Amino acid sequence: MAKRTGPSNPHLRNLIAELKKKAIEDSSALWKRLATDLERPARNRRIVNLSRINRFTKDNETIVVPGKVLGSGVLEHKVTIAAFSFSDGAIEKLRKQDCATMSISELMQKKPKTSDIRIIG
């Protein structure tokens, strides 16, 4: 049986290392949880549609998707979404809606209050 090595994507490996470091620095469970979720195999990572985000979020909320955001559905309010990746359709719809999109590392650099962030997926 082969030894599990983790993600081979160098960007993802760097992000996971950054998240673990930030979790230790801030004593934050949120960053540690995101690192753990992103270490999973690609087929087990979260894939979230805009319709699901619309259903489970409130106006002006900040959410994180440790996976990919897809463009299926309609977003009826403004949210800030940080994710590992976005589909082209999702980016297009979010720009029309004036919603902020960013990578997880950009969210970490903003130094937000972790109690104001929710993980969706």
Secondary structure, 3 states (H helix, E strand, C coil): CCCCCCCCCHHHHHHHHHHHHHHHHHCCHHHHHHHHHHCCCHHHCEEEEHHHHHHHCCCCEEEEEEEEEECCCCCCCCEEEEEEEECHHHHHHHHHCCCEEEEHHHHHHCCCCHHHEEECC
